């Protein structure tokens, strides 16, 4: 049993991590943090750099719940999160919601929407709201 | 004085609204493709060759020159911020440049690269204006046997001197010569397999697009998903007084290395950038900083690669011999207007040549203005997903190949040679000897047949001119040195995954 967090090194990822950690502690379940990339561009800003990964790992180690970090190259972002949820028997997926214009959504698609529609467990959609930043 | 008048005339032509627009477009495109690893000025020019059907020769060449220079600027950005050279000419820049960026001095590294490129490009273009006409004046007096020898030297030099493996170089060269043989231009059909569509030979545009664009696209498709690289965030490039003091000498020394190497038939920017780096490391008062991000190690090589870009235009304009892939495609562009390239170019097309030379000064200045404030924007280009980029490239490649003669058969050839391009990248064969072989092979044959016709079949005519004898002696000497080197130091077995990163 686990809580899966869809992470990215920005405010949306951090708020998702914050809520995910709280939920994992409340349910006393494993915290699975997923930060995938499609690896099809030279630079992907939503994929944590080495130094960001070590800060993240340190933050996870400080938590009281057991945690796991997945940082990998995959063909499909939402698919990777759903796969992590399936593997670990997730009871909740936490995802940060980014504002998108209709055109932007048409062009870029929405990972959050796919998670909400395809996940087999409840999905918690959060927005940056000044909740505790675990990486600070 | 004569050159100066002609150059001023060139400025007059290059500064018209239309040509200025093409110059700006060229430097923009050039910087963009320079920033993106894998996509380089040669591929871009190959894809843009069809515009020569609808745009005047001066505008097209001005744009192409802008792309050529712009590619040299853009390559440094990727080297410094990403530690992945955008172009083969900026491999050395990555050594110190990326270290500087990691120390938080990315802005200074970008600034010294951009300003150094400007200084070197301007001096190099001045030298080009001074030397090219007089070189052309000498070369135009040479007979066919000497021209034959010079082309032979160019083929030999790009194959044997550049690149890591001579065997691979010669394989690529002979592949190119073979493609150049196809057709019936000499009166007898060669390698046409009885196909009337092959009787006119394979259009070089199709070959260039296939090798550079299709080959690279297939290669990227085969390695689509790679771990993204850590990019170093950067603000506005700027330099302190101390950085200026440490940069200006390397800029000038880099120019001194780059221009002559560019002008030699065995041109290219790899050797001078490396020499410049080694020299700066020796001469620097801060030699302890080398390997940890010394500004001299960025300033010198960046100046060298731009100066060599200017240098490669000397043999291109004055002799009609291309020594880099980009120069080879520029030669194709000139030829596609029905203009005969060679030493007579300065006499037959003075307006065109001088407008091109003037546009180099303009393009260089534009590049400095563009690159200093826009560096963060260029870095954003690296976030474009490769499938989008290469879908566009494949589209333009097919369009370009089809528009050559509106024959669906050309698309089949495009695909076949594109697969050859993929195989060459897989097995580490350099692309340059192939493309030079395709372009210069027929010229070599033409010079040979003309010489033999004049001498009514007497083969000794080939060494009847002093220049030819000197060139042959030079080739022989180089051969002896290469063989001697090969015999003396038995090379360790090369690792199996030694795939040369081919930058098109």
Interface residues (C-beta under 8 A of the other chain):
Chain A: X37 X38 X39 X40 X41 X42 X43 X44 X45 X47 X49 X50 X73 X75
Chain B: X36 X37 X78 X82 X84 X224 X225 X226 X227 X228 X229 X230 X231 X379 X382 X383 X384 X385 X386 X387
